[in-house]
Amino acid sequence: IITEGGVDYMRPRIGDFVALLCAGLGDPDIQVRRAACMALGCIADELDEEVASYHEKLMPLIFNMTSESNTTIVKYATNTLDCILESMGEAIVAYLPRLMERLVALLDGGPAEVKPIALSAIGSAAHSSGEAFGPYFDGVVARIKQAMALTGDDDLLALRGVATDTISTIAEAAGRDAFRPHLDDTVRLALQGMEIASATLRESGFCYFGVMSRVFEDEFAQYLGVIAPQVLATLRMTETAVDFDGGADPEMAADSSQGG
């Protein structure tokens, strides 16, 4: 957390800190591994490209942690992956098969609190890998559509919100031609999510529309008739009109407050 106020001090010393964190990620004590993940995630938020340049040392250690039996470790390791992936650029291609296999497995059958993080990491992988993400596009989009239709408890709605955010990341990475067949379905699902009394889903919906308007430009004008009323209805709301979500993991929230 100190890194946020001392980025210029940390930058030339990042190799030393990464060496310490690698030792922590491989430590036999579970609390040390968890703390190393938290620290690495925070530092990656501030020095993303510098941390990503050490991917050869970091990725094997983080991969191993995503396969552990302890849910807390898997959660923090997956969150750390998400922090690093977006800045890896072409270097991610070498990891993509193993990475997608693991992230999809976590999305399909992982603990409830890990699924949204895994889905977010998939979006980061798509953003970083570009065209190389092509072989995974159809399978990921199908899963995201299913997640965008979820209803029920807070865990399911949290996953739905992340799915709405992530589908726009996937669309931007793939481009309008590849994503056009899925546009109508995802617009419909995003609008349906905004009918649920959840501030998170409403916010995710607006983020989705913003990105899609950028991806599709004038093609997106056909949806303004249904989007504009949602915008106006939201502007008329008081701050307490929507059931704001709570119950976030305080440590993960602290991590997210650092920009994750």
C-alpha positions as a Markdown table, in Angstrom:
| # | Residue | x | y | z |
|---|---|---|---|---|
| 1 | Ile | 0.0 | 0.0 | 0.0 |
| 2 | Ile | 3.0 | 2.3 | 0.7 |
| 3 | Thr | 3.9 | 1.9 | -3.0 |
| 4 | Glu | 1.0 | 4.2 | -4.0 |
| 5 | Gly | 2.8 | 7.1 | -2.4 |
| 6 | Gly | 6.3 | 6.1 | -3.3 |
| 7 | Val | 6.2 | 4.9 | -6.9 |
| 8 | Asp | 9.3 | 6.8 | -8.0 |
| 9 | Tyr | 11.2 | 5.3 | -5.1 |
| 10 | Met | 10.0 | 1.8 | -5.9 |
| 11 | Arg | 10.5 | 1.8 | -9.7 |
| 12 | Pro | 14.3 | 1.4 | -9.8 |
| 13 | Arg | 14.1 | -1.2 | -6.9 |
| 14 | Ile | 11.3 | -3.3 | -8.3 |
| 15 | Gly | 13.6 | -6.3 | -9.0 |
| 16 | Asp | 14.6 | -6.5 | -5.3 |
| 17 | Phe | 10.9 | -6.4 | -4.2 |
| 18 | Val | 9.9 | -9.0 | -6.8 |
| 19 | Ala | 12.6 | -11.3 | -5.5 |
| 20 | Leu | 11.2 | -10.9 | -1.9 |
| 21 | Leu | 7.7 | -11.5 | -3.2 |
| 22 | Cys | 8.7 | -14.6 | -5.1 |
| 23 | Ala | 10.1 | -16.0 | -1.9 |
| 24 | Gly | 6.8 | -15.1 | -0.2 |
| 25 | Leu | 4.7 | -16.7 | -2.9 |
| 26 | Gly | 6.6 | -20.0 | -2.5 |
| 27 | Asp | 6.6 | -19.9 | 1.3 |
| 28 | Pro | 5.1 | -23.0 | 3.1 |
| 29 | Asp | 3.1 | -20.8 | 5.4 |
| 30 | Ile | -0.3 | -20.0 | 4.0 |
| 31 | Gln | -0.5 | -16.5 | 5.6 |
| 32 | Val | 2.8 | -15.6 | 4.0 |
| 33 | Arg | 1.6 | -16.7 | 0.6 |
| 34 | Arg | -1.6 | -14.7 | 1.0 |
| 35 | Ala | 0.2 | -11.6 | 2.1 |
| 36 | Ala | 2.6 | -11.9 | -0.8 |
| 37 | Cys | -0.3 | -12.1 | -3.2 |
| 38 | Met | -1.9 | -9.0 | -1.7 |
| 39 | Ala | 1.4 | -7.1 | -1.9 |
| 40 | Leu | 2.1 | -8.1 | -5.4 |
| 41 | Gly | -1.4 | -7.1 | -6.5 |
| 42 | Cys | -1.0 | -3.6 | -4.9 |
| 43 | Ile | 2.4 | -3.1 | -6.4 |
| 44 | Ala | 1.2 | -4.3 | -9.8 |
| 45 | Asp | -1.6 | -1.7 | -9.7 |
| 46 | Glu | 1.0 | 1.1 | -9.5 |
| 47 | Leu | 3.9 | -0.4 | -11.5 |
| 48 | Asp | 2.0 | -2.7 | -13.9 |
| 49 | Glu | 4.5 | -2.8 | -16.7 |
| 50 | Glu | 7.5 | -3.2 | -14.4 |
| 51 | Val | 5.9 | -6.1 | -12.5 |
| 52 | Ala | 4.7 | -7.7 | -15.8 |
| 53 | Ser | 8.3 | -7.7 | -17.1 |
| 54 | Tyr | 9.1 | -10.3 | -14.4 |
| 55 | His | 6.4 | -12.7 | -15.7 |
| 56 | Glu | 8.8 | -15.6 | -16.1 |
| 57 | Lys | 9.5 | -15.7 | -12.4 |
| 58 | Leu | 6.0 | -14.8 | -11.2 |
| 59 | Met | 3.6 | -16.7 | -13.4 |
| 60 | Pro | 4.6 | -20.2 | -12.4 |
| 61 | Leu | 4.3 | -19.4 | -8.7 |
| 62 | Ile | 0.9 | -17.8 | -9.2 |
| 63 | Phe | -0.3 | -20.6 | -11.4 |
| 64 | Asn | 0.5 | -23.1 | -8.7 |
| 65 | Met | -1.4 | -21.1 | -6.1 |
| 66 | Thr | -4.6 | -21.0 | -8.2 |
| 67 | Ser | -4.6 | -24.8 | -7.9 |
| 68 | Glu | -4.3 | -25.0 | -4.2 |
| 69 | Ser | -7.2 | -26.4 | -2.0 |
| 70 | Asn | -7.5 | -23.3 | 0.2 |
| 71 | Thr | -10.1 | -21.0 | -1.2 |
| 72 | Thr | -8.6 | -17.9 | 0.2 |
| 73 | Ile | -5.3 | -18.5 | -1.5 |
| 74 | Val | -7.0 | -19.3 | -4.8 |
| 75 | Lys | -9.0 | -16.1 | -4.5 |
| 76 | Tyr | -5.9 | -13.9 | -3.9 |
| 77 | Ala | -3.8 | -15.7 | -6.5 |
| 78 | Thr | -6.5 | -15.2 | -9.1 |
| 79 | Asn | -6.8 | -11.6 | -8.2 |
| 80 | Thr | -3.1 | -11.1 | -8.6 |
| 81 | Leu | -3.2 | -12.8 | -12.0 |
| 82 | Asp | -5.8 | -10.3 | -13.0 |
| 83 | Cys | -3.6 | -7.4 | -11.9 |
| 84 | Ile | -0.7 | -8.6 | -14.0 |
| 85 | Leu | -2.3 | -10.0 | -17.2 |
| 86 | Glu | -3.5 | -6.7 | -18.7 |
| 87 | Ser | 0.1 | -5.4 | -18.9 |
| 88 | Met | 1.8 | -8.5 | -20.3 |
| 89 | Gly | 1.2 | -7.7 | -23.9 |
| 90 | Glu | 2.6 | -10.3 | -26.4 |
| 91 | Ala | 4.3 | -12.2 | -23.5 |
| 92 | Ile | 0.9 | -13.6 | -22.5 |
| 93 | Val | 0.7 | -15.8 | -25.6 |
| 94 | Ala | 3.1 | -18.3 | -24.2 |
| 95 | Tyr | 0.9 | -18.8 | -21.1 |
| 96 | Leu | -2.5 | -18.5 | -22.8 |
| 97 | Pro | -3.4 | -22.3 | -23.2 |
| 98 | Arg | -2.6 | -23.1 | -19.6 |
| 99 | Leu | -4.0 | -19.8 | -18.4 |
| 100 | Met | -7.3 | -20.2 | -20.1 |
| 101 | Glu | -7.7 | -23.8 | -19.1 |
| 102 | Arg | -7.2 | -22.8 | -15.4 |
| 103 | Leu | -9.4 | -19.7 | -15.5 |
| 104 | Val | -12.2 | -21.4 | -17.3 |
| 105 | Ala | -12.1 | -24.3 | -14.8 |
| 106 | Leu | -12.4 | -21.8 | -11.9 |
| 107 | Leu | -15.3 | -20.0 | -13.7 |
| 108 | Asp | -17.1 | -23.3 | -14.3 |
| 109 | Gly | -16.5 | -25.1 | -11.0 |
| 110 | Gly | -14.5 | -22.8 | -8.6 |
| 111 | Pro | -15.7 | -21.4 | -5.3 |
| 112 | Ala | -18.5 | -18.7 | -5.6 |
| 113 | Glu | -16.2 | -15.9 | -4.4 |
| 114 | Val | -13.5 | -16.9 | -7.0 |
| 115 | Lys | -15.7 | -17.0 | -10.1 |
| 116 | Pro | -16.1 | -13.2 | -10.6 |
| 117 | Ile | -12.3 | -12.7 | -10.2 |
| 118 | Ala | -11.6 | -15.5 | -12.7 |
| 119 | Leu | -14.0 | -14.0 | -15.2 |
| 120 | Ser | -12.4 | -10.6 | -14.8 |
| 121 | Ala | -9.0 | -12.2 | -15.3 |
| 122 | Ile | -10.3 | -13.8 | -18.5 |
| 123 | Gly | -11.2 | -10.3 | -19.7 |
| 124 | Ser | -7.7 | -9.0 | -18.9 |
| 125 | Ala | -6.3 | -12.0 | -20.8 |
| 126 | Ala | -8.4 | -11.1 | -23.9 |
| 127 | His | -7.4 | -7.5 | -23.7 |
| 128 | Ser | -3.7 | -8.3 | -23.5 |
| 129 | Ser | -3.6 | -11.2 | -26.1 |
| 130 | Gly | -5.7 | -9.6 | -28.9 |
| 131 | Glu | -6.0 | -11.9 | -31.9 |
| 132 | Ala | -4.4 | -14.8 | -30.0 |
| 133 | Phe | -7.6 | -15.0 | -27.9 |
| 134 | Gly | -9.5 | -16.1 | -31.0 |
| 135 | Pro | -9.6 | -19.8 | -30.2 |
| 136 | Tyr | -11.2 | -19.1 | -26.8 |
| 137 | Phe | -13.7 | -16.5 | -28.0 |
| 138 | Asp | -16.8 | -18.6 | -28.6 |
| 139 | Gly | -16.5 | -20.7 | -25.4 |
| 140 | Val | -15.9 | -17.6 | -23.3 |
| 141 | Val | -18.8 | -15.6 | -24.8 |
| 142 | Ala | -21.2 | -18.5 | -24.3 |
| 143 | Arg | -20.3 | -18.7 | -20.6 |
| 144 | Ile | -20.5 | -14.9 | -20.2 |
| 145 | Lys | -24.0 | -14.9 | -21.7 |
| 146 | Gln | -25.1 | -17.5 | -19.2 |
| 147 | Ala | -23.6 | -15.5 | -16.4 |
| 148 | Met | -25.4 | -12.3 | -17.6 |
| 149 | Ala | -28.7 | -14.1 | -17.2 |
| 150 | Leu | -28.1 | -15.2 | -13.6 |
| 151 | Thr | -30.6 | -14.2 | -10.8 |
| 152 | Gly | -30.7 | -15.1 | -7.2 |
| 153 | Asp | -28.4 | -14.4 | -4.3 |
| 154 | Asp | -25.6 | -11.8 | -3.9 |
| 155 | Asp | -22.9 | -14.2 | -5.2 |
| 156 | Leu | -24.8 | -14.8 | -8.5 |
| 157 | Leu | -25.6 | -11.1 | -9.0 |
| 158 | Ala | -21.9 | -10.3 | -8.3 |
| 159 | Leu | -21.0 | -12.7 | -11.1 |
| 160 | Arg | -23.6 | -11.2 | -13.4 |
| 161 | Gly | -22.2 | -7.7 | -12.8 |
| 162 | Val | -18.6 | -8.9 | -13.6 |
| 163 | Ala | -19.9 | -10.7 | -16.7 |
| 164 | Thr | -21.5 | -7.5 | -18.0 |
| 165 | Asp | -18.3 | -5.6 | -17.5 |
| 166 | Thr | -16.2 | -8.4 | -19.1 |
| 167 | Ile | -18.3 | -8.9 | -22.2 |
| 168 | Ser | -17.5 | -5.3 | -23.2 |
| 169 | Thr | -13.8 | -6.0 | -22.7 |
| 170 | Ile | -14.1 | -9.1 | -24.9 |
| 171 | Ala | -16.0 | -7.1 | -27.5 |
| 172 | Glu | -13.3 | -4.4 | -27.6 |
| 173 | Ala | -10.5 | -6.9 | -27.8 |
| 174 | Ala | -12.2 | -9.0 | -30.6 |
| 175 | Gly | -13.5 | -6.0 | -32.6 |
| 176 | Arg | -17.0 | -5.2 | -34.0 |
| 177 | Asp | -17.0 | -7.8 | -36.9 |
| 178 | Ala | -16.3 | -10.7 | -34.5 |
| 179 | Phe | -18.7 | -9.5 | -31.9 |
| 180 | Arg | -21.6 | -8.3 | -34.0 |
| 181 | Pro | -23.5 | -11.7 | -33.9 |
| 182 | His | -23.6 | -11.3 | -30.1 |
| 183 | Leu | -24.6 | -7.7 | -29.8 |
| 184 | Asp | -28.4 | -8.0 | -29.7 |
| 185 | Asp | -28.2 | -10.7 | -27.0 |
| 186 | Thr | -25.8 | -8.9 | -24.8 |
| 187 | Val | -27.7 | -5.6 | -25.1 |
| 188 | Arg | -30.9 | -7.4 | -24.0 |
| 189 | Leu | -29.2 | -9.1 | -21.1 |
| 190 | Ala | -27.5 | -5.9 | -19.9 |
| 191 | Leu | -30.9 | -4.1 | -20.0 |
| 192 | Gln | -32.6 | -6.9 | -18.1 |
| 193 | Gly | -29.8 | -6.7 | -15.5 |
| 194 | Met | -30.6 | -3.0 | -15.0 |
| 195 | Glu | -34.1 | -3.9 | -14.1 |
| 196 | Ile | -32.8 | -5.7 | -11.0 |
| 197 | Ala | -32.5 | -3.6 | -7.8 |
| 198 | Ser | -28.8 | -3.6 | -7.8 |
| 199 | Ala | -26.5 | -0.6 | -8.1 |
| 200 | Thr | -23.7 | -2.8 | -9.3 |
| 201 | Leu | -25.8 | -4.2 | -12.2 |
| 202 | Arg | -26.9 | -0.7 | -13.2 |
| 203 | Glu | -23.4 | 0.6 | -13.1 |
| 204 | Ser | -22.1 | -2.4 | -15.1 |
| 205 | Gly | -24.9 | -1.9 | -17.6 |
| 206 | Phe | -23.9 | 1.7 | -18.2 |
| 207 | Cys | -20.2 | 0.7 | -18.5 |
| 208 | Tyr | -21.2 | -1.9 | -21.1 |
| 209 | Phe | -23.2 | 0.6 | -23.1 |
| 210 | Gly | -20.3 | 3.1 | -23.0 |
| 211 | Val | -17.8 | 0.6 | -24.4 |
| 212 | Met | -20.2 | -0.8 | -27.0 |
| 213 | Ser | -20.9 | 2.7 | -28.3 |
| 214 | Arg | -17.1 | 3.1 | -28.8 |
| 215 | Val | -16.7 | -0.3 | -30.5 |
| 216 | Phe | -19.7 | -0.1 | -32.8 |
| 217 | Glu | -19.9 | 3.7 | -33.2 |
| 218 | Asp | -22.9 | 4.7 | -35.5 |
| 219 | Glu | -24.2 | 1.1 | -35.5 |
| 220 | Phe | -25.0 | 1.4 | -31.9 |
| 221 | Ala | -27.5 | 4.3 | -32.5 |
| 222 | Gln | -30.3 | 1.7 | -33.0 |
| 223 | Tyr | -30.3 | 1.0 | -29.3 |
| 224 | Leu | -30.5 | 4.6 | -28.1 |
| 225 | Gly | -34.3 | 4.4 | -27.9 |
| 226 | Val | -34.1 | 1.8 | -25.1 |
| 227 | Ile | -30.9 | 3.0 | -23.4 |
| 228 | Ala | -31.8 | 6.7 | -23.1 |
| 229 | Pro | -34.8 | 6.1 | -20.9 |
| 230 | Gln | -32.6 | 4.1 | -18.5 |
| 231 | Val | -30.1 | 7.0 | -18.4 |
| 232 | Leu | -32.9 | 9.5 | -17.6 |
| 233 | Ala | -34.5 | 7.2 | -15.0 |
| 234 | Thr | -31.1 | 6.9 | -13.3 |
| 235 | Leu | -30.5 | 10.6 | -13.3 |
| 236 | Arg | -33.9 | 11.1 | -11.5 |
| 237 | Met | -33.0 | 8.6 | -8.7 |
| 238 | Thr | -31.9 | 9.6 | -5.3 |
| 239 | Glu | -28.8 | 8.0 | -3.9 |
| 240 | Thr | -30.9 | 5.6 | -1.8 |
| 241 | Ala | -33.3 | 4.7 | -4.6 |
| 242 | Val | -31.2 | 1.6 | -5.6 |
| 243 | Asp | -30.3 | -1.2 | -3.2 |
| 244 | Phe | -26.5 | -0.6 | -3.0 |
| 245 | Asp | -24.5 | -3.7 | -2.6 |
| 246 | Gly | -22.6 | -4.5 | 0.6 |
| 247 | Gly | -20.7 | -7.3 | 2.3 |
| 248 | Ala | -17.5 | -7.0 | 0.3 |
| 249 | Asp | -14.5 | -8.8 | 1.6 |
| 250 | Pro | -12.6 | -5.9 | 3.3 |
| 251 | Glu | -9.2 | -7.0 | 2.3 |
| 252 | Met | -10.2 | -7.5 | -1.3 |
| 253 | Ala | -11.9 | -4.1 | -1.2 |
| 254 | Ala | -8.7 | -2.6 | 0.1 |
| 255 | Asp | -6.9 | -4.3 | -2.7 |
| 256 | Ser | -9.4 | -3.0 | -5.2 |
| 257 | Ser | -9.2 | 0.5 | -3.8 |
| 258 | Gln | -5.6 | 0.5 | -5.1 |
| 259 | Gly | -6.9 | 0.4 | -8.6 |
| 260 | Gly | -7.5 | -3.4 | -9.2 |
